[in-house]
């Protein structure tokens, strides 16, 4: 096997072992440039990527290379086009703190940590105390989810098991799940409550395979009284992980232990997940959490400012709530931007200050419509409206159509069936696929990202 084929094989196995986001961030653009006996020289783009691959993924890469015929491989990372970087040069470069875990400091939740004697769970996230039921703001878009969580707190494992929460980014899924965990821990101090992201579950499973500790891994998760898993959609396409999670799910459910899962879409719409898992995800209750309405946005802003002991006038709260109809994180970001500005200048956060700080860049037209979005996309890509909403599937038409679907979802929060109808499609899964595809492309394709930004500027000009 030549070096190119070997590295493509290694990348293929890595891709099914980690999240697509991490794979695209750290492994895209890498290349195996030289093989000298057991030395493998891998070219990377920059020093940050070199440090991350050495610190987080070296064991995983080494293990996969061994399976592909190289005994005791020595992996060497080299920065592309840089033959003069010395060890002293590297030591003089300051890296972000989250990349510099040491023996004396706890590892970041994102770091791949292991020890020689057994499995380590030190990179697993824990419950965050600030997320409570009391400070969760209830509105029309999340009241059903909130009620279900209250029932779970009263009788964990007996009702709504599993609870499956789904919806867009920043609408409070993580807050609500963590709040349930914190409430159950408070009333049952001896409960073994495990909160973990799917990415971390996958990393620990890979760790257990490498160390031949799969029984220890299984026992760890199947001994939970409450298992809370965030972003379960990232289990898609990982067959061994799905099989392990299937058995973990069954063991916990049969023992009447509570399971809470979250995703960006309902179980039946998550691609590349086994049907037996999808059916189990739907055993209890699946709840669609919606973006907050105007009243809820106002309540969120007031709750956040009250927690900081800052009194905001109603006109300021209403102004911020009207600027964005999007997620809670954006609301909090706007509020933090205003409060930070006022704090630095020791001034009161008035309406005029809010308008001058966040109004110009964030205000959007009140009557933005799907027709306006589609027309702007059509003009940007210089294709006709008939082609954009018609049956043609040429690449120079499909991409703009996907961009239009993405913008309809992100800017107008239209449902997938509605998006499909606006673009002349019959099946809403086309819209779902298109939105996901553009969302991923933005992270790795600068041309797509620039096009999105240019169209937004024209929409909000």
N, C-alpha and C positions, 0 to 999 in steps of 0.2 A: 504494500500500500504506500503510495507516494505521500509527501507531506501535506499537499492540498487535500487529498481524499481523507487522510487521517484527521485533519483539523475539522473538516466538514462533518465527519462522523461524530467527533467529540462535541461540536456545537449542536448537532442534532439531539444528542442525549441531554445536554445541558438545557436546551430550550424546553424540554418536557419536564424538567426538574425544578425550574424557577419561574417566577411570574414573567409575563411578556414584557412588562415595563422594565424590570431589572435586566432582562436579556438584551433588550434593545439599547438600554443605557450603557451597559458595561461590555457586552460581547460583540455588538455590531461594529464592523470595521477592524476587528482583530484578525491577525493572519499568522499562520505558522510559517516562518521564513527560513528556518534552518533546523536540521536534525543531525546532531553529532553523537553517535552511539546512544547514550541515554539522556543527553542534553537536548531539550526542545526550546528553541528561541521563538517567542511569540511577540509579534509587533503590535503595539498599542498606540493610540493617538496622542496621549498626554500623560503627565506624571500622576494626576489625580486618578486616572483610570488604572494606571500601573499599581498604585498603592491599594486601591480597592480590590483589584483582582488578587493581589498578593495576600491581603489581609482577610478577605471574605470568601474567596472562591478557590484558593490554591488547592485545598484538600479535595474539593469536588473535582477539579480539573485533573489532578494527579490520579485519583481513583478511576476516572473514566479512561484516561490514557493507558493505565495498567490493563484494563479490560480489553484494550485494543492492541495488545501485544508488546508493549514496551515495559520491561521489568525495571523497577526502581527509577522511574523518570525524574529528571531534574528540570523543573520548569523555570525558564528564565524569561522575564518580561523586558522588552526593549522598546524605548520610545521611537516611533517611526521618524526617520530623517534626522535623528540626533545621535551622533556617534561620540560626542564629547562630554556628555553629562557624567560627572563623577559622583562617587558616594557622598563626598563633601557637599557638592552642589545640591544633592537631594535632601541632605539633612538641613540645609539652610533655607529650604522652601517651607513656608508655614501652610499646613493643611487644615481644613475645617475640623473642628473638634470631634465631630461624629465619625471621622475617619481615623482617629488616633486613640483607639482603646488600648489600655495597657493592663498589666497584671494588678496594678494598684487601684484602678478605677473600674466601675461596672461598665460592661459593654453596652453600646447603644442597641436598641431593639433591632436595628437593621444589620448589625454585625453578625457574621457567621462565627460562632464561638463553639469550641469543643474542648474536651480534655481527654487524656489518654486512658482513663480508667472507666469512664462511662459516659452517658449522654448528659449534655449540659442544656439547661433551659434558661440560661441567664439572659439570652436575647429575646425571650418571650415577653410580650407586653403584659402588664398587670392592670388591675382596675385603677382608675384615676378617681380620687376621692371627690374632686370638684363636680363630677357628673352625678347628680342626684335626682330623685323623683320630684323633690320640692322645687328645684330650680329649672325643671323642664317646662317650657311654655306650651300649653295645650291650645290647639286651634282646630278648625274644621278639617285641615289636611292630615292631622295626626291623632285625632281624638280616639279613633278605634284602636290604633296601636297602643296608645296610652292606657286605655281601659283593659286591653288584653294583658299588658305588662303588670297592671295592678292585680289582676286575677292570678297571675303567675307568682307574684310575691306572696300572696295569701296561701296558695297551694301549689308549690313548685312540683312539676312532673305529673300533676294530676289533670291539668287542663291546658289546652293549647300547647301540645307537645308533639312536634316541635313548633316553635313560633318562628315564622319566616317573614322578615321585614324587607321590603324592596322599594326602590325609588332612586331618584337622582342624587347627585353629589351635594353634600352640605345641608340636608334637610332634617338631620337629627337622629339618624339611625344609630350611630355609634353612641351618642349621648344616652339614648333611651336604653340600649342594651347594657351599657356600663352602669346606668342608674339601677337597673334590676339587679345586677350583680352586687352592687354596693348595699342595696336594701336587704338582699338575702344574707349577705355576710354579716350585716349588723344584727339581724334577728336570729341568725344561726351561725355563731362564731366558729363552730367546728366544721362547717360546710367546706368542702373542697371545690372552690369555684375557679374555673380556668377560663380566662379570656385570651383569645389569640387571633391573629390575622391568618388568613389562609396561606399567605406566603411563608409565614413562620412555621405553620404546621408542615408545609412541604419541606422546608429546610431541615426541620428536626427529623422528618422521615428519611430524608437522604442521609443525614448523619447516622441514623440507626442502621441503615443498610450498609454504610461504609464500615461501621464498627461491629457489625453483626449483633446488634442490640435491638432487634425488632420486637422481641418479647417485652423488653423493658419499656420501649416506646408505647406498645399497645397497653401495657398495664398502667402506665402513667395517665393516659387519656381515658381509659375505661374505668378508672377509679374516681373519676370526677362525679360530684353531686350535681354540678351545673356546668355545662360546656357552652361557651359563647364564642361563635366563630364569625369574624367580620369578613366581608367581601368573598363569600363562598364561590362566586363566579370564576375566580382564578384557579379553581380546581379543574376547570374545563381542559380537556385534551391530555390530562395526566392519568393514564390508566391505572398504574400501580397505586397512586395516591388515592384515586377514587375507590379502588378496592379496599384499601386500608380504612378509609373514612366510612365506607359502607358497613364494615364489620364493627367499627367503633360506634357508629350510630345505632346499629342493632343492639349492641350490648347495653348501651345506656338507656335506650328506649324501653327495652324489655325489663330493665331494672327500675323503670319509672323515674329516671333521672332527667332533669330538665335540659332541653337543647334549644338554643336560640341562635338563629342564623340571619345574616343580612346579605343582600345582593343588590346590584343595580337594575335587575330585571326579575320578573317572576320565574319560578322554577322551570316551567315548560318552555320558556323562551331562552334559557341559557344553552348556548350551543355546545356540542361535544361533551355532554354529560350523560352517563348511562341512564336509561329509562328507569331502572330500579331505584336509582338515587333520586331522580326527579319525583317519582311517586312517593317516596318516603318524605321528601321535603314538603309535600302537600298533605301529609297525614293529619297534621294539627290545624294550624291556621296560617294562611298567607295573607299579608296585609300590604296594600299599596299606600305608601306614605307620600303625600303630595307636597308641593312647594307651599310655603305659608301665604295665606291671604293677607289683605291689608291690615286688618285688625290684629292678626297674629304677629305681623312684622312690627307693628307699633308696640305690642306687649313685649316682644323679644328685646327691642331697643331699650325700653324702660327697665326691664328686668336686668339687663346687662349694666346699664348706667347706675341703677340702684346698688348693684353688687359692688360697684366701685365707689360708692358713697358720693355720687355726683348727681345733682338734680338738673334734669334737662327740661326746658319749657316744652309744652305740648306742640308748639309750632315747629320746633327743631326735630322732635321725634317724628312728626307727620311728614316733614320734608324728607328726612332720610328714608322713611318707609316708602315714600313715593318714588324715590330715585331708582330703586331696584325692585323688581318682582322676583328676583332669583333667590338663591339659597341663603341660609342663615350665616354661613361663613362670610359671604359678601357683605351682608348687613353689619356684622361685627367688624369687618375690615374698614368699612366706611366710618363707623362710630369711632374706632380706635384712631383712625387718621385724624378725625376732627379733634378728639380729646388730646392726642399727643401734641398737635399744633397749639392748642389753647394752653396746655400745661407748660410748654416751653416758653410761651410768651406771657404767661400769667394773666390771661384774659378769659372772659366768660364765653362759653360756647353758645353764642346767639345765632339766630337765623341768618343774619347777614354774613357772619363768619362762615357758617356751614355752606352757604351759597358760593362764597368766594373760594373755599378750599376744595369742595368736592362737586359742586354743581356743574361747572363748565365741562369737566371731563366725563362725568357720569350721567348727565341728563340725557334722556332719550325721547324721541318723539312720542306724544301721547297716542297717536293713531297709527302706529306701525302695524302693518298688515302683512299677511302672507304674500299678497300680490306684490307689495313693495319689495319684499325680500327676493322673490323670484325674478322680478324685473332687474334688480341691481346685479344679481348673479349673471343673468343673461347678458347685460351690458358689459360687465367686467370681462367675461370670457368671449364676448363678441360672437355669440350664437343666438339664433332666433328663439323666441318663446315656444314656438311650435315644436322645434327640435328638443328643447329642454324638457317639455312635458309629454313629448311624443314617444313612440316605441323604439326609436333608434338606440343602438347599444354600442356605437363607436366610442373609443376611449376618450376622444376630445369632447364627447357629450356626457358620458357616464360620470366622469369626475365632477364637472360642474353640477350635475344633478345631485350627486352625493353631497356636495358642498351646500347646495340649497336645502337639502333635507337636514343637514347638520345645523344650519342657521335657524331653520324653522323650529327645531327642537330646543336649541340653546337660547335663542332670543325671544321666542314667543311661547315656549313651553307647550307646543302642540302635542297631542297624542300621536303615537305612531300610525294608527289607522288614518287620522286626519292628514298627517304629513304625506302618506302614500297617496291619498286622494288628490291632494293639491298638486302633486307631480305626475298625476295620471297613471299611478300604479294601482293594482288591485290587491296585492298582498302586503300587509303591514310589515312582514318580516324583511322585505326589501329596505324599508325605511330604517328598521332596527339595525340591519347590517351596515347600511350606509353611514348612519350616525356613529356607530362604533368604529368603523374604518377611518373616518375623518378624524375622530377624536384621537386615535392612535397615530395617524399620519402627522398631525400637528406637532407631536413630540419629536419626530425624526425627519420630517420633510419641510425645510425652510420655505419652499415655494408655496406649499399649501398654507402654511402659517401666515405668510405675507398676504396671500390672496384673501384669506379670512379677515385679516385686519383691515385691508384696503376696502373690502365690501362693507365692513362695519362702519368705517369712517364715513363712507358715502351715505349709509343709512341714517347716521346720527348727525350728519353735517347740518 
